[in-house]
Amino acid sequence: MSRTLHDEITEARQAQAAGNIGRARTCARRAAGMAMQATLGIGPGTATYGSTFIDGLRRLADDRHFPDEVRAAAARLVDRSNKERQSASQNPVQDAEIILEFFAK
């Protein structure tokens, strides 16, 4: 059974509430990618914005056609953890929700 955007953001919220930021970030990335998918064309077989959700988020982070807040949220979601295993996205659910809200318009 395929997971939906609702499944991903729900799991992200649960993981973040439980203190599992890594899992929350993974699910939040997928939710954000799914929100972008219909508008921008992301996934296998699409020749538009990105071949994967991560590629799409990376491109969104650099795309000056989008508001700074949306680009910054995407950048935080794709940022890699540092040596202390800390990421720029300390609230991945909020970052995903910024992107979800923008693409829901």
N, C-alpha and C positions, 0 to 999 in steps of 0.2 A: 504494500500500500504506500502510495506516495505521500510524503509529508507536505503540508500546506504552509503558507506564510503564517497562518494563525498558530499552527503546531510549533513552528520555529520560534516565534516571538513569545509564546507561552512558556516553552522550555527555557528560553533565554531568561525570562523573568524569574522562573523558579530556581534556575542555577545561580543567578546573581543573588537572589535572596538567601540562598544557602551558602554563599561565599565562594562558589566555584566560578570565578571570573573567566577562566580559560574556556570552560564549556559555554558560559553565557556569551562570550565573544564569538565563538564558533556559530552558535545558533543565531545570534544577532546579525552576523555577516550574511548568513543564508537568507534570513528574513529581508534584510535590506536588498540583497541581490534579487530576490523574488519580486519585491516591489518595483525594482527598476526594470525587470525583465520585459514586461508587457509594453512599456513605453519606449525603451531604448533598444531592445533586441539583444538579449544575452543568452548564451548557451550554445550547445553543439548545433551546427548547421546554420547558425545566424552569422551574417557577415557584417554586422553593424557595430555594436558598441564593445563587445567583449565575448570571449569564448567561455568564460567562467564567471561566477559571481565575484570572485576576488579580482579578476582582470577588470571587470566592470567597475568595481569600487575604486580600484587604483586609477582608472581613467577618470572617473567622476571627481576624485580628489584633485586632479590637475586641470579639470575642464572649467575654464573661466566663464562659460555660458551659464553656470549655475551659481546660486547665492553662496557667499562665503561660509555661512553656517552649515549648509549641506555639504560643501566641499570639505570643511574641517571635520565634520562627523565621519565622512568616508575615510579621510586620512587617518583619523584615530583608530577606526576599525581595522584598517589594513596594516597599521604600524606593528612591527615585530617587537617582541619582548626584549628587554635589555638583559644583561648578565644576571641581574637580580630577579629575573622573570617578571618584570613589571612592564606593562604596556601603557601607551599614551591613553588608551581607552579604559579608564577606570570605571566608567558607567556605560558599558556597551549597549545596554537596553535603551538608554536615553539617546545614544548616537544613532541606533537603528530607527528609533521612533522619529527622529528629525528627518531621516530619509524617507521613511514610510509616509509621514505626513505630507512631505513635499510632493511625492509621486502620486498621492491619492487625490491631488487637486485636479 
